[in-house]
Amino acid sequence: MVIKDVFTLFDKSDCLMVLEKLYDYSYSDCILHYNDTIDEDYEKKILEYKKLYDRDIPIEYILGFKYFYNRKFETDENVLIPRFDTEILVDEIIKLDRKFDNILEIGIGSGIISITLNLELGSKVLGVDINEYAIDLSKKNATNLKVDNVDFIYSNLYENVDGKFDLIVSNPPYIDLEDFENLETKILKEPKSALYGGEDGLYFYRNIIADSKDYLNENGVIAFEIGYNQKESIFEILENNGYFNHKCIKDFNGFDRVIIARR
Ligand SMILES: C[S@@+](CC[C@H](N)C(=O)[O-])C[C@H]1O[C@@H](n2cnc3c(N)ncnc32)[C@H](O)[C@@H]1O
């Protein structure tokens, strides 16, 4: 087997991840080494990856990493795979150009949002999750990326959270029952607790928003990633809780994706 044969086994972007994992190759390295022979050990590994890949195991779980905001994060099958859409949430928060002294993130997964906001804004961050694997993995990613001033703890929503914050951010589970029952097999390999947001998909928004006033400083901001059809319902929940200053930002496919709100 030569390098170019690997491109016939995986989708292009997945293939590049395989070659990065094994050889630490960039895209141009792959082109440079296109006709190089792969040694036996690596060929064996590639065929093992391919077996899992054909069983619809996401490449990020097979290889154990994913880039988010140009940084490499470890990931595994116990947490949601970081999505590009979530970079839009982070981007919109950064674009606010505000000093957030302290940030609370609810539902950390692999820690991508908390860690990125800490590194980009220098804010102190508390991240919470009900999944102990997510807490351990986020701590590992924080160590790998040499992050300071980020704490990850177990908490069911605000249960173990003390104090007030300048920003509350969350990419909560938001898939409703109907969409959940029609998910592709590959997405169903991710934990249900990271995907399913109750029958109407709004359980977490309702609860996070309802209690937010106890945890948000005056002039604080609340920021969410949302599902493609949830803007109106979430605006209504926000308004019912006194947040009349809100906006929605679309993703690159034109779907509503991020909500930022203030009182
Ligand atoms: C959609 S994932 C987002 C993960 C990560 N922030 C990201 O953007 O990749 C939602 C996360 O919320 C966590 N979660 C679910 N229910 C929760 C609860 N009641 N309290 C805190 N976190 C919860 C899940 O374990 C999961 O890690």
The ligand as an SDF file (V2000), in Angstrom:
LIG
                    3D

 27 29  0  0  0  0  0  0  0  0999 V2000
  -24.1440   19.1470   22.9580 C   0  0  0  0  0  0  0  0  0  0  0  0
  -22.9760   18.6340   24.1700 S   0  0  0  0  0  0  0  0  0  0  0  0
  -21.8530   19.9970   24.0810 C   0  0  0  0  0  0  0  0  0  0  0  0
  -20.4500   19.6400   24.4840 C   0  0  0  0  0  0  0  0  0  0  0  0
  -19.4080   20.7450   24.2240 C   0  0  0  0  0  0  0  0  0  0  0  0
  -19.7120   21.9570   24.9360 N   0  0  0  0  0  0  0  0  0  0  0  0
  -19.3000   21.0250   22.7350 C   0  0  0  0  0  0  0  0  0  0  0  0
  -19.7860   22.0930   22.2980 O   0  0  0  0  0  0  0  0  0  0  0  0
  -18.7580   20.1760   22.0030 O   0  0  0  0  0  0  0  0  0  0  0  0
  -23.8960   18.9230   25.6550 C   0  0  0  0  0  0  0  0  0  0  0  0
  -23.1920   18.5640   26.9610 C   0  0  0  0  0  0  0  0  0  0  0  0
  -24.1390   18.8410   28.0310 O   0  0  0  0  0  0  0  0  0  0  0  0
  -23.9580   17.8700   29.0350 C   0  0  0  0  0  0  0  0  0  0  0  0
  -25.1730   17.8070   29.8730 N   0  0  0  0  0  0  0  0  0  0  0  0
  -26.3250   17.1130   29.6390 C   0  0  0  0  0  0  0  0  0  0  0  0
  -27.1970   17.2970   30.6410 N   0  0  0  0  0  0  0  0  0  0  0  0
  -26.5920   18.1360   31.5290 C   0  0  0  0  0  0  0  0  0  0  0  0
  -26.9950   18.6980   32.7760 C   0  0  0  0  0  0  0  0  0  0  0  0
  -28.1850   18.4200   33.3040 N   0  0  0  0  0  0  0  0  0  0  0  0
  -26.1390   19.5150   33.4210 N   0  0  0  0  0  0  0  0  0  0  0  0
  -24.8960   19.7900   32.8900 C   0  0  0  0  0  0  0  0  0  0  0  0
  -24.4710   19.2850   31.7130 N   0  0  0  0  0  0  0  0  0  0  0  0
  -25.3010   18.4650   31.0460 C   0  0  0  0  0  0  0  0  0  0  0  0
  -23.6910   16.5830   28.2570 C   0  0  0  0  0  0  0  0  0  0  0  0
  -23.0990   15.6190   29.0760 O   0  0  0  0  0  0  0  0  0  0  0  0
  -22.8040   17.1160   27.1320 C   0  0  0  0  0  0  0  0  0  0  0  0
  -21.4470   17.0370   27.5000 O   0  0  0  0  0  0  0  0  0  0  0  0
  1  2  1  0
  2  3  1  0
  2 10  1  0
  3  4  1  0
  4  5  1  0
  5  6  1  0
  5  7  1  0
  7  8  2  0
  7  9  1  0
 10 11  1  0
 11 12  1  0
 11 26  1  0
 12 13  1  0
 13 14  1  0
 13 24  1  0
 14 15  1  0
 14 23  1  0
 15 16  2  0
 16 17  1  0
 17 18  1  0
 17 23  2  0
 18 19  1  0
 18 20  2  0
 20 21  1  0
 21 22  2  0
 22 23  1  0
 24 25  1  0
 24 26  1  0
 26 27  1  0
M  CHG  2   2   1   9  -1
M  END
$$$$
